[in-house]
Amino acid sequence: MDITPPPGVGLAGNGPEGAEARGYRLRLYARVLVLADSGGNRLAVVVADLPLSSALLHRRVAELTRRTDGIGADRLVIAATHTHAGPGHFFEAAAYNDQGSSVVGFDPVMVDSLTSRIARAIHAAVADLRPARVAWGSRAVWGETRIRSLPAMLRNIPLPTAPTDAPAGLPPEYALVDPELAMLRVDQRDPASGAFRPAGAFSIFAMHGTGNAPSNDLLDADIHGLVERRLERHIDRDLNRLRDSGFVPRAVYLFANGAEGDVSPAWPPQSRCDVPTLATLPALDGPFTRTLWQWRLPTATHLAACQHAARDAVTIIGRHVGDSAVALFDALGAALSDRLEMGRAFATLSLRDSARALGICPEPAVGMSTLAGADDAHTRVQGWKLFGVFDIGIEQGSPNPDVPGCQAHKRKLLDGWFGDLPNRLSVSGTLPSYAQVTVLRLGSHLIGAVPAEVTTMAGSRMRAQMLASARDAGLLVNAALILGHADGYMEYVATAEEYTAQYYEGASTLYGPGEAAMFGRTLARLTASVSAGDSLPAATAPPLDLVVGHKRRVVPRQSSTRVPAPHIERVWCSGDTLYAWLQIGGAGEWPVATGDVAARPRVEVVDDDATHAVVSWDDDPALEL
């Protein structure tokens, strides 16, 4: 289902540095997998090309699908790929709507549109339920990801070690990742021939959606989008021999994120653009005049060069990971089975009200290292000093061992002068208060879906706890996976040891060093209670009291009755990118009433001096217009 909004929305993921979208590169989709057993029990997994997931969006979709398809909140997982080139304005917490990009605000139309589109996609998948065969498998993918906060990771006890199959000579930050690409292949019975044909797959792989340069201003599915399209085209064209698969592939590949909290794609240094720097601006000409301060922007030449380097890296990494997905999918063809035991368990954690019982801090807080930004996208305030003199810790790895209380080691805004007061007055109330957690059993695999970015070691410990609980409960499973960015967002989950280092991930662990243990216990408890057919107790999914922030009209509201004829207004080049300002009628509208745009033709801009023609075009996996 196409979920690409029009230009003008904010690109979320890089915080206030996120640009306003001027157009798009790869269109954004929500991909859906619905599984049903012989008893009529259904589970739905959605993987959307979005920056973050949203508890509000999850509950809104579940309200619709529960009535029409028997898929309520406990049977639905909506995960985000974490592309940093996707839209904001639909999150459950004010902090992410008001500070998630340079375009601030919560827009109800964004929520309504995403809700309607995802619910319709689930309904369509239910209508297409057919007998299927499935197979689980995994493959190691080395050299495409790396640990971005290695000093924090090396604080863990015991010290992390590289997997035994890690290639010799890899630097530690590359060797200590979890390289597993896990995949569930699905073949469906063709109603015409009765034969089972490849239909798609669901995968989990740990990798941030940060291939694009932080200064990118185009909506884009990032590396995940190229991986998805690589396998989908392979299934359609190479395996099913479809001559014309149309604008949208018939196959569907859900490429979800795992425990990627401290895992970056292997982008080159030249793909990270410089950020604006604070410089003096003379108020009057002369050596003794007063000065004002200004943000000095990087040059257009520099921005074009780093964006070009980033796009090259996205293409290369996307191709390599996509090739691994294709190889794994093909290998699973010999292991297909018509058996898949299914089950689920679901819980909603009230983080503030139940903090003591959960073993976390009662007030969420953001550390100063968060303001500096991670290595993928440092912010303009990294290294900033108060009045140009006082170091207040806006840098990676700046713990304060003198901080008392539950959030010990975490430097908070001006806490040296005012204690926790600034956090309580201006920060805490804008942060998430709930965590929705799901455990799915899909055959031999358990999947723990959490609303956060879990670090590699925290994820490893959670998986071990799930498997131990499964053994105690007599569940016949042999693997556990962490699915991040699912059904909400509460930033990061670092281990207690990593928390003390106060790198970006620890500073963004909102409820303190007990978070990872809390999720481990919750996942273990849910694993022991996984079932298929029972109904959801009302207390498991209570109403959510959400603070979404300032409401604004961000998505354009257009009248479909007064649509001008399609035409090109202007075409120009900047760096290596061709831009075109198009008016293409109804396809440019996005609110709910305009319906699905997935079936509309793709167009390429051809700038011809004589005709300025717009022609149909349909076969470049790295560019969609």
Secondary structure, DSSP 4 states (H G I P E B T S, - for coil): -B-PPPTTSBEESSGGGPPBP-EESSPPBEEEEEEE-TT--EEEEEEES-SS--HHHHHHHHHHHHHHHS--GGGEEEEE--BTTEE-S--SBHHHHHHSSSS--B-HHHHHHHHHHHHHHHHHHHHT---EEEEEEEEE--SSEEES-HHHHTTSSSPP---TTPPTT--HHHHTS--EEEEEEEEEE-TTT--EEEEEEEEEE---B--S-TT--EE--HHHHHHHHHHHHIIIIIIS--S---SS-SSEEEEEE-S-TTEEE---GGGSPPPPEEEEEESSSSTT--EEEEEEPPPHHHHHHHHHHHHHHHHHHHHHHHHHHHHHHHHGGGG-BS---EEEEEEEEETTTTHHHHTS-SS----HHHHH--TTS--TTTT-EETTTEE---SSS--BTT--STTTB---TTHHHHTTHHIIIIIGGGS--EEEEEEEEETTEEEEE-SSEE-HHHHHHHHHHHHHHHHHHT----EEEEE-SBSS--BEE--HHHHHHT-HHHHTBTT-TTHHHHHHHHHHHHHHT-BSSPPPPGGGSPPP--B---B---S----TTSPPPPEEEEEEEETTEEEEEEE-GGGG--SGGG---TTSPPEEE---TTT--EEE----TT---
